[in-house]
Amino acid sequence: MYFREIEVLGQENIPTTGPVILAPTHRSRWDPLLIGSTAGRWVSGHDLRFMVSANEVSGIQGWFIRRLGGFPVDPKRPAIASLRHGVELLQSKEMLVIFPEGGIFRDGHVHPLKPGLARLALQAEIMQPSLGVKILPITLHYGHPQVTWGCGVEIRIGKPLHVSDYTSGNVKESARQLTSVLESSLKGLNENYL
């Protein structure tokens, strides 16, 4: 009811089986709720698990985030336990949400992606070959950068990237290549918004 209109393009690209990482751009605090309604249980059959910056998981906001499937990670110094938890979720064929830009950016442009998403996906796939991890690029665009009441929002969902296509060779180089392809996919989806 907050938004005048929510338009979703590419919802048919959401996998309903196997482990998936949703990789949306981050434009507002509304993003997790919109991603949940766009790709969550009613659409994919999966409850979403959110990897959230540790500084977001405190107080009443933290209580809600944890109840909605969020778990904390320090983006500057990720703890092994947080990363292990992410890998375990993928190995259990869960749907994990990671905002690859690492923060909220309201200028409408795709910002350089952090390498952690690709490393996590590759780690899960390498530890359990044929796991079939997919990464789904998603962009969100609000009618107003500060997301005011009554503005519209458009969500574009791209085709999944198959992590197994990047598992041969050096892991660091594979992660760099996968991150680059994901960034290009997000930029392609982001075209014509502005």
Secondary structure, 3 states (H helix, E strand, C coil): CCCCEEEEECHHHCCCCCCEEEEECCCCCCHHHHHHHHHCHHHHCCCEEEEEEHHHCCHHHHHHHHHCCEEEECCCCCCHHHHHHHHHHHHCCCEEECCCCCCCCCCCCCCCCCCHHHHHHHHHHHHCCCCCCEEEEEEEEECCCCCCCCCEEEEEECCCEEHHHHCCCCHHHHHHHHHHHHHHHHHHHHCCCC
